């Protein structure tokens, strides 16, 4: 049904499902807690706070030891997946026809319904120890909702008319841009995966401190369960921090504290949070420094491999293959996309966790983005060209080249080995055995011993008779 009211209700339903899922989880933890001080209403306000925090809204915690309100601006990236998926599902569920204009109208109505529910959630959290900042919510909620809904609608039916009028250069056609986006997504995933492995290695090396953090922060099983869920929600943030560390800029751990591969500048005393046990306590050297180098290596290899496969879809076939300049341009566009994605993730993964010493926490997106672009463009371009050349050779030519190389190597090896001496036969004894006189004498001895069974050999004249 193509009706604006239906689209508005889809947005409200997406927001309600996200709020309901978080509310169910918070109420479960509240039920298990032995100290439910604030009641069910306080638990629902915490659920609304978490839902707004998942969109990037900054929270303000008024109940502090010093009495000064402390901001909470670190967005758990795993929580962003739930509202994003629900919004994308709402966009795909409605019927807007086949025109881009109808898709744009549907996305705007869905975003309107979603923002209406978000406004109610902001108002609900205001009179509480932890409330959402209205200005921060007004800045982050519309951007999140419009980015997801418009992106999903335009990906299905194409961009609207006002964007179609923009004619990019011939080298930046839609196929190349689409390929660059896919390569950039692969490179971003590789950087984050390598960062996650780096963090996991740090936690394994200091597993005792990570385990002790659960007991120091909470003595009850319900509190430890809530802490475990918080660690899981911040696991993607830790992967982005690891990627920023491997790329070079590192990240801040409080006012004046920086953790980077080239040095660790000590910051304030941090709480015993389990994920913070992965932080290095001294300047990395040796294996630790080489482990950090795996992050740019993984991103560069993934980008170059995907770009080479896109440039040569079929091995050994030059008809459908892209040229060297086209492959290099794809890698450069993918490097820009990777830098933009990692910079955005770094900006969302960090933020303030309080005032004073914890006012700065996490990586800086303005430093991570150029570092990712530089690594990917400088090292990814020649590697992609080399992989493209290898794919163009094809499996048959590659086997032929390997066979020729193996033959040459075997020939050189035979030339280096000593040759066995040739055996010379005795020419005098062998020639005497095969003469005519020797044959006649042997035949005569055979006839003498066998009787009449062997006929006599008539004499053969030396010269044929004359005719």
C-alpha positions, 0 to 999 in steps of 0.5 A: 500500500502506497500511503504516507501513513503506512510509511510513517507507521513503519518508522514508528514500528522500527523505533518501537522494536529497537526500544522494546528489545533493549527494554526487555534486556534491561528489565531482565538484568533489573530483575536479576539484580539484588539491588533494584533501587530505581524500580522498573521506571528507572530501568526503562529510562536506562533502556531509552538512554541506551537506544539514544546512545546507539545513535550517537547521542551524548548522555549526561551523568549527573550522579557523580562523586564530585557532583559535576555532571560527566558526559558519556559520548562513547557509542557502543558500535554493536548497538548501532547494528540493531536500529540500523537493521530495523530501519533498513527492514522498514524501508524494504517492507514498504511499497513505493513503486519503481520510481526513485522519487517515490522511494525518496518520499517513502524514506522521508516518511519512515524517517519522520516516524522514527524521529517522532519516536526518538523525540518521545524517548528524549523527553522520557529520559530528561528527569533522570540521573542519566539523561540525553542531551537534546541538542546532541539528539537533534544532531545525531538522530536525523543524520542516522535515520536519513542516512539509513533510509535514503541509502537503502531506498536509493540502493534499490531503485537508483539515485533521484533525478537531482543526483542523476543530473550530475555527470561524472567523468568517463573514468568514474562511471557507475561500474567503477564506483560500485567496484571501488565501494566494494573494494573499500568495504573489503579493505575496511573489514580487513583493517578492523579484523586485524585490529580485533586480532591485535586486541585479542592477542593483548587480552590473551597476554594479560588474561589475568587482569581482564578476568580480575576486572569482572570481580573488581567492578561487580561482586554479584553475578547479575552485575558481572553479566551486565559487564559482560554484555557491555564488553560485547557491545564495545568489542567493535570499538576495541577492533577500531581502536586496534586498527587505529593503533596498527595504522600509526595514529593510535588512540587517547586514553585520557588527557595527555595519554596516547597509545601508539606503535612508536610510543606509549605516553602514560595517562591517568589511572584507568578503571579495571575495565576488562577491555583495557587490559589489552593496552600495552604498558610500555613502548612496543618492540620486537614481536609486538611491533611486528604484530602491529604491522599486520594491521596495514598489511591485512588491509593492503592485501585485501584491497589489492586482491579484491581490486585485482579480481575485479580488474580481471574477472576471468583468469587469462582473458584480456577481453574483459580485463581492465587496464593498468590505469583503470586498476590503479584508479579503482585502488585510489578510489577504494583508498579514499573510501576506506579512509572515510569509513575508518575515520567515521568509525574512529570518530564514533568509537571514541568520545568523552567518558567523563570530565578532566582525565577522561575527557578524551578517550579513543582514536581521532578520526581526523588522524586515522582517515589520512593514515588509512588512505596513505597505507592503502594507496601507496602500497595497495596500488603496486600490489594490485597491479602485480596481482592483475598481471599474474591473473592475466597470465592464466593457469595454462601460461603459468603452468607452461612458464613453470614447466620451462623453468623446471626444465631449465633448472634440471638441465643446469643441474645435470650440467653440474653433476659429474658424468660416468665414464663410458664403457669401451667394448673390445673391438678385436674379439667382437669383430672376429666372432662375426666373420664369415670363417667363424660362422662356417666353423661354428656351423660345421661343429653344430652339424658334426654333433647333430648328425644329418639334421643340419644341412651342409652349407654350400660354398659361396663364391667370392664373385657372382657368376657372369651371365 
